[in-house]
């Protein structure tokens, strides 16, 4: 789907294949982070040999599966325990909205419009965007037309005039010095059309955090970060993690984390993904309670473990 992590990890896998490590890293793109969590929770045969990407809002929201507004993404609660291996930067996808219509100036103007989101198995583009609309602004399928199209399809429909508003976002690092734009941002810019960014209310993210135990952060996006962005904007950002079940072998977790931390920085000039998976980003949100023992061993050996104290840890029950 063009999010970048697949290509970045394939590059890492190619590098690892040339080194003497006791594993093969085989990256597989899936329908989304919601799919990842459901599949891993339901398939115990994967626990000892598979890691997956998720975010610190997806896991707690999954614990509310079956509830109103969440049931279309997680039909049942998922409370399986996981441990973090390392962080992959922060993702803002689904936490902001764009339009080509100059008359849509606020999120209040979005109500009643045609809105293109990601697919339902995508946490960022699909679920996050829908929860922001419903919980924060009262925009629901009852008063607006909400289509789960996928990021690329939604962008095409916006450009062809079939929807009025779409979600967008980017990947950034822990201190927002790197901004890796999504493919749809590039596509919108290439169209030559004027893009209007709809202001977001940071209190919406706080409300969602309180309701679901999520950890979405509010960050300020400087003007000019996104194509044709003329004013600074507030958006939400979720920390992305690679995680595993506690039964994932400790020695394997140790070898993987050590490899990512030592090889990843050398790949920054080859792929933008690695500019947001730096050693400091890898420990953003980690703690003694939420991190896999093998990963802790690697970070201590690398001299990175104390660096985690720069950041607020993610305190999610499923990571304890």
C-alpha positions as CSV (number, residue, x, y, z in Angstrom):
1,X,0.0,0.0,0.0
2,X,3.0,2.2,-0.3
3,X,3.6,3.0,3.4
4,X,7.3,2.3,3.2
5,X,8.0,-0.2,6.0
6,X,7.8,-3.2,3.7
7,X,10.4,-1.8,1.3
8,X,12.6,-0.7,4.3
9,X,12.5,-4.1,5.9
10,X,13.1,-5.9,2.7
11,X,16.4,-3.9,2.4
12,X,17.2,-4.9,6.0
13,X,16.5,-8.5,5.2
14,X,18.8,-8.4,2.2
15,X,21.6,-7.0,4.4
16,X,21.0,-9.6,7.1
17,X,21.2,-12.4,4.5
18,X,24.8,-11.4,3.9
19,X,25.7,-11.6,7.6
20,X,25.9,-14.4,10.1
21,X,22.6,-14.0,12.0
22,X,20.6,-17.0,13.2
23,X,17.4,-16.1,11.3
24,X,15.9,-14.9,8.1
25,X,13.8,-11.7,8.0
26,X,11.0,-12.3,5.5
27,X,8.8,-9.2,5.3
28,X,5.1,-9.6,4.3
29,X,2.7,-6.8,3.5
30,X,-0.8,-7.4,5.0
31,X,-4.2,-5.6,4.7
32,X,-3.3,-3.5,7.7
33,X,-2.5,-3.2,11.4
34,X,-6.0,-4.3,12.4
35,X,-5.6,-7.4,10.3
36,X,-2.2,-8.0,12.0
37,X,-3.6,-7.9,15.5
38,X,-6.6,-10.1,14.8
39,X,-4.5,-12.7,12.9
40,X,-1.8,-12.9,15.5
41,X,-4.3,-13.1,18.4
42,X,-6.2,-16.0,16.7
43,X,-3.2,-17.9,15.3
44,X,-1.0,-19.2,18.2
45,X,1.2,-21.1,15.7
46,X,2.7,-17.7,14.7
47,X,3.7,-16.7,18.2
48,X,7.2,-18.2,18.2
49,X,8.4,-17.1,14.8
50,X,6.4,-14.0,13.8
51,X,6.6,-10.3,14.7
52,X,4.2,-7.7,13.6
53,X,3.7,-3.9,13.4
54,X,1.1,-2.1,15.4
55,X,0.6,1.2,17.3
56,X,-0.1,2.4,20.8
57,X,-3.7,3.3,20.0
58,X,-4.6,0.1,18.0
59,X,-3.9,-2.3,20.9
60,X,-6.0,-0.6,23.6
61,X,-8.8,0.1,21.1
62,X,-8.9,-3.6,20.2
63,X,-9.7,-4.3,23.9
64,X,-13.0,-2.4,23.3
65,X,-13.9,-4.7,20.3
66,X,-17.6,-5.2,19.9
67,X,-18.5,-1.8,21.4
68,X,-20.4,0.8,19.4
69,X,-18.2,2.5,16.8
70,X,-15.4,-0.1,17.3
71,X,-17.4,-3.2,16.3
72,X,-16.9,-2.5,12.6
73,X,-13.1,-2.8,13.1
74,X,-12.8,-5.2,15.9
75,X,-16.0,-7.4,16.2
76,X,-14.7,-8.9,19.5
77,X,-12.4,-7.7,22.2
78,X,-8.7,-8.6,21.8
79,X,-6.8,-8.7,25.1
80,X,-3.9,-10.9,24.2
81,X,-0.6,-9.9,25.9
82,X,2.3,-8.7,23.7
83,X,5.8,-7.3,24.2
84,X,7.4,-4.5,22.3
85,X,10.6,-5.2,20.4
86,X,11.4,-1.7,19.1
87,X,9.8,1.5,17.9
88,X,9.4,2.5,14.2
89,X,8.8,6.3,14.6
90,X,5.4,7.9,14.7
91,X,2.5,7.9,12.2
92,X,0.0,10.7,11.7
93,X,-2.2,9.0,9.1
94,X,-5.9,9.3,9.6
95,X,-5.5,12.2,12.1
96,X,-6.0,15.0,9.5
97,X,-8.2,15.7,6.5
98,X,-7.8,17.4,3.2
99,X,-10.1,18.7,0.5
100,X,-10.0,20.5,-2.8
101,X,-13.1,22.5,-1.9
102,X,-12.3,26.0,-0.6
103,X,-15.7,26.1,1.0
104,X,-14.8,23.3,3.5
105,X,-12.9,25.3,6.1
106,X,-13.6,23.5,9.3
107,X,-14.4,19.9,10.4
108,X,-18.0,21.2,11.0
109,X,-18.2,21.8,7.3
110,X,-17.3,18.1,6.6
111,X,-20.6,16.9,8.1
112,X,-22.9,15.9,5.3
113,X,-20.1,15.5,2.7
114,X,-18.7,12.5,0.9
115,X,-15.6,11.2,2.8
116,X,-13.1,8.7,1.5
117,X,-11.2,6.7,4.1
118,X,-8.8,3.8,4.2
119,X,-10.0,0.2,4.3
120,X,-11.4,-1.2,7.6
121,X,-8.4,-3.4,8.3
122,X,-6.1,-0.4,8.3
123,X,-5.8,1.2,11.7
124,X,-4.4,4.6,10.6
125,X,-6.2,5.3,7.4
126,X,-9.4,3.5,8.2
127,X,-10.1,3.2,11.9
128,X,-8.3,6.3,13.2
129,X,-10.0,8.5,10.7
130,X,-13.4,7.1,11.4
131,X,-13.1,7.4,15.2
132,X,-11.8,11.0,14.8
133,X,-14.9,11.8,12.7
134,X,-17.4,10.0,14.9
135,X,-16.1,10.7,18.4
136,X,-14.6,14.1,17.8
137,X,-17.0,15.8,15.4
138,X,-20.2,13.8,15.4
139,X,-19.7,12.9,11.7
140,X,-21.3,9.4,11.2
141,X,-22.7,7.3,8.4
142,X,-26.1,8.6,9.5
143,X,-25.4,12.2,8.5
144,X,-22.5,11.8,6.0
145,X,-21.4,9.4,3.3
146,X,-18.3,7.6,4.5
147,X,-16.6,5.3,2.1
148,X,-13.8,2.8,3.1
149,X,-11.8,2.9,-0.2
150,X,-8.2,2.6,0.7
151,X,-5.7,5.6,0.6
152,X,-4.9,5.4,-3.1
153,X,-8.5,4.9,-4.3
154,X,-9.8,7.7,-2.0
155,X,-7.2,10.1,-3.5
156,X,-8.3,9.1,-7.0
157,X,-11.9,9.7,-6.1
158,X,-11.1,13.1,-4.6
159,X,-9.3,14.2,-7.8
160,X,-12.2,13.0,-9.9
161,X,-14.8,14.8,-7.8
162,X,-16.5,11.6,-6.4
163,X,-15.7,12.4,-2.8
164,X,-15.2,15.8,-1.1
165,X,-12.7,15.0,1.7
166,X,-10.0,12.4,2.4
167,X,-7.6,11.6,5.2
168,X,-3.8,12.0,4.9
169,X,-0.7,11.8,7.0
170,X,3.0,11.1,7.2
171,X,5.7,9.3,9.2
172,X,7.9,11.3,11.5
173,X,10.6,10.7,14.0
174,X,10.6,11.3,17.8
175,X,11.4,15.0,17.6
176,X,9.7,15.8,14.2
177,X,12.9,16.7,12.3
178,X,12.0,14.2,9.6
179,X,8.7,14.1,7.7
180,X,8.2,11.2,5.3
181,X,5.1,12.0,3.2
182,X,2.7,9.3,2.0
183,X,2.3,8.4,-1.6
184,X,-1.1,10.1,-1.7
185,X,0.4,13.4,-0.6
186,X,2.7,13.2,-3.6
187,X,-0.1,12.2,-5.9
188,X,-2.2,15.2,-4.8
189,X,0.7,17.5,-5.2
190,X,1.4,16.2,-8.7
191,X,-2.2,16.9,-9.7
192,X,-1.4,20.7,-9.6
193,X,-4.6,21.3,-7.7
194,X,-4.9,23.6,-4.7
195,X,-5.0,21.5,-1.5
196,X,-6.9,22.8,1.6
197,X,-6.0,21.4,5.0
198,X,-8.8,21.3,7.5
199,X,-7.8,22.4,11.0
200,X,-8.0,19.7,13.8
201,X,-8.8,20.2,17.4
202,X,-6.2,18.6,19.7
203,X,-8.8,18.0,22.4
204,X,-10.4,15.4,20.2
205,X,-7.3,13.2,20.5
206,X,-7.4,13.7,24.3
207,X,-11.0,12.7,24.3
208,X,-10.3,9.5,22.3
209,X,-7.3,8.7,24.6
210,X,-9.6,9.0,27.7
211,X,-12.3,6.8,26.1
212,X,-10.1,4.0,24.9
213,X,-6.9,4.2,26.8
214,X,-5.0,5.1,23.7
215,X,-1.8,7.2,23.6
216,X,-2.2,9.5,20.5
217,X,0.0,12.5,20.8
218,X,-0.7,16.0,19.5
219,X,2.1,17.5,17.4
220,X,2.4,20.8,15.4
221,X,3.2,20.4,11.7
222,X,5.1,23.4,10.4
223,X,3.8,25.2,7.4
224,X,5.3,23.8,4.2
225,X,5.7,20.3,5.5
226,X,2.8,19.0,3.4
227,X,2.4,20.0,-0.3
228,X,0.9,23.5,-0.6
229,X,0.4,23.7,3.2
230,X,0.4,27.4,4.0
231,X,-0.2,27.3,7.8
232,X,1.0,25.3,10.7
233,X,-1.4,22.5,11.6
234,X,-2.1,20.3,14.6
235,X,-2.3,16.6,14.0
236,X,-2.3,13.4,16.0
237,X,0.6,11.0,16.0
238,X,0.7,7.4,17.1
239,X,3.9,5.6,18.0
240,X,4.5,2.5,15.8
241,X,6.0,-0.6,17.3
242,X,7.2,-4.0,16.1
243,X,5.9,-6.4,18.7
244,X,5.8,-10.1,19.5
245,X,4.2,-12.6,21.9
246,X,6.1,-13.2,25.1
247,X,6.8,-16.8,23.9
248,X,8.8,-15.4,21.0
249,X,12.3,-16.7,21.7
250,X,14.4,-14.3,23.8
251,X,17.6,-15.0,21.9
252,X,15.9,-14.3,18.6
253,X,14.4,-11.0,19.9
254,X,17.9,-10.1,21.1
255,X,19.5,-10.8,17.7
256,X,16.8,-9.0,15.7
257,X,16.9,-5.8,17.8
258,X,20.7,-5.7,17.8
259,X,20.7,-6.1,14.0
260,X,18.1,-3.4,13.4
261,X,19.9,-0.9,15.7
262,X,23.3,-1.5,14.1
263,X,22.4,-1.9,10.4
264,X,19.3,0.4,10.2
265,X,21.2,3.7,10.5
266,X,23.4,2.8,7.5
267,X,20.3,2.5,5.4
268,X,19.0,6.0,5.9
269,X,20.4,7.3,2.6
270,X,18.9,4.4,0.7
271,X,15.3,4.6,2.1
272,X,13.4,7.3,4.0
273,X,11.8,4.6,6.3
274,X,15.1,4.4,8.2
275,X,15.3,8.1,8.9
276,X,12.4,7.4,11.4
277,X,13.7,4.1,12.8
278,X,16.8,5.6,14.5
279,X,18.2,4.2,17.7
280,X,16.4,6.9,19.7
281,X,13.1,6.2,17.9
282,X,13.6,2.5,18.7
283,X,13.3,3.1,22.4
284,X,10.6,5.8,22.3
285,X,7.8,4.5,24.6
286,X,9.6,1.5,25.9
287,X,9.8,0.4,29.6
288,X,10.9,-2.5,31.7
289,X,7.2,-3.6,31.8
290,X,6.2,-3.4,28.2
291,X,9.4,-4.6,26.4
292,X,10.4,-8.1,25.4
293,X,13.3,-9.4,27.6
294,X,15.4,-10.2,24.6
295,X,15.0,-6.6,23.3
296,X,15.9,-5.2,26.7
297,X,19.1,-7.3,26.7
298,X,20.0,-6.0,23.2
299,X,19.4,-2.3,24.1
300,X,21.4,-2.6,27.3
301,X,24.3,-4.2,25.4
302,X,24.1,-1.4,22.8
303,X,24.1,1.3,25.5
304,X,20.6,2.5,24.4
305,X,18.4,1.4,27.2
306,X,18.8,4.5,29.4
307,X,17.9,6.6,26.4
308,X,14.3,5.4,26.8
309,X,13.9,7.8,29.8
310,X,13.8,10.7,27.3
311,X,10.2,9.6,26.5
312,X,6.9,8.8,28.2
313,X,6.4,5.1,28.2
314,X,3.3,3.6,26.6
315,X,1.3,2.2,29.5
316,X,-1.1,-0.3,27.9
317,X,-2.5,-3.3,29.8
318,X,-1.8,-5.7,26.9
319,X,1.9,-4.8,26.9
320,X,2.3,-5.6,30.6
